[in-house]
Structure formats: C-alpha cells, structure tokens
Amino acid sequence: MRIDPKKLSEITRKTVEAARGEQVGEVDATAKSSQAAQADQVSLSHQARQIQRAHQALSGIPEVRQEKVAQAKRKIAQGTLEIDAEAIARRIVEGGI
C-alpha cells in the first residue's frame, strides 16, 4: 500500500483516533470481528520513508545559529560590524532571504 505524503497527516490523525477508541467510521459487527482476527499492517512508500528521515534529521538542527548571533553581538558592541547593503539587496531580489 502506498501512502500519499499529502494525506499522511489525515492518516496519522485517524490512526490516533482509532488507538484512542474514538469512532473513525461506521463498521458493522461482521466487519469488526473479521478485522479483529487479522493483524494490522502498515507499509510506508519509499518517498514517505525519505520524508520521515528528513524530518528526523532536521529536528536536531537549531533554527538559530547561536555562534553567528554571538559574533554579530560582539561586533555591534565593538562598533566593527560591517554591513554589505548591496549583497543584502541582491539576496532579497534573488529570493535568498
């Protein structure tokens, strides 16, 4: 079974609801007993596994690079911070900022 990454959050939500015992959909008694006899199985697509690995890798990276912030503060305090306005403008225009 392939899982569309766009629908991954909906699938996750439904799985959590099912695990909590909340009603996800109407199931008659025959289907319930049939499902109970079978083991649940999930198979993630290659793309979903890549997304999961990327998310795990990114979760360990801080959003703010503290060493850069400390360096900028030090330069501001010393009055030695040089700003290249043209480079900043170029990056803004190119969509890099």
PyMOL commands that set and color helices and strands:
alter all, ss='L'
color gray80, all
select helices_A, chain A and resi 5-19+29-37+46-59+66-78+85-94
alter helices_A, ss='H'
color red, helices_A
deselect
rebuild
show_as cartoon
